[in-house]
Amino acid sequence: MKAMILAAGRGERMRPLTDHVPKPLLKVSGRCLIEYHLIGLAKAGIREIVINHAWLGEQIQQALGDGCRWGVQINYSAEQEGLETGGGIFKALPLLGERPFLVVNGDVWCNYPFLQLPVELTGLAHLVLVDNPSHHPDGDFAIQEGCIQPQGELRLTYSGIGVLHPALFANCVSSAFPLAPLLRNAIADNQVSGEYYPGCWVDVGTPERLLKLNQEMSMPIW
């Protein structure tokens, strides 16, 4: 399985930290956010990784190179302007191939074991849901018998980690567009499976959350 790390966001909520440094290169316990993903993916046996970038993307390429330090091969999908999540993945599909691929947001910190994700899909996507953080109390989706549903007794938050089938993007065209509507359409067609992950997960979306995470960390998780 190949993997894609989403790293093209401008990081507006992270300003002024992201005025001169792309968000995935911000440090948690002395290590760049995106490095945790590279290490975790390598531990799961995933060797081919695609990283998209836009804002200050050259810094990401300079910092990570070809990925050999982590035992992986990195290919980059450069965007002149941010294409949003859906558009960025669609642009990178030629690098990802025709089989399901892992996707993870570059600005989340977690210790999710990527090896746990399914390699094959019965539908169009598999999503990892987590407990709702304080800044997103209503969640996104529910899980019922292993299937993602839009509503349910307990709504959880999409972690930004999942497996997507290229067919999810079958009717898309090259442009900037979000991923969420595609997922919601697939969910309505009962084409999305899911799981709940109770472990450590942080959406490092603001300077305050980054500071808090660093204060709570005494050592890297790997």
Secondary structure as UniProt FT lines:
FT   STRAND          3..6
FT   HELIX           12..14
FT   TURN            15..16
FT   HELIX           17..19
FT   HELIX           23..25
FT   STRAND          27..28
FT   TURN            29..30
FT   STRAND          31..32
FT   HELIX           33..43
FT   TURN            44..45
FT   STRAND          48..53
FT   TURN            55..56
FT   HELIX           57..64
FT   TURN            65..66
FT   HELIX           68..70
FT   STRAND          73..78
FT   HELIX           84..96
FT   STRAND          101..105
FT   TURN            106..107
FT   STRAND          108..110
FT   HELIX           114..116
FT   STRAND          125..130
FT   TURN            134..135
FT   TURN            137..138
FT   STRAND          141..144
FT   TURN            145..146
FT   STRAND          147..149
FT   STRAND          156..164
FT   HELIX           166..169
FT   TURN            170..171
FT   HELIX           180..188
FT   TURN            189..190
FT   STRAND          192..196
FT   STRAND          201..203
FT   HELIX           207..216
//
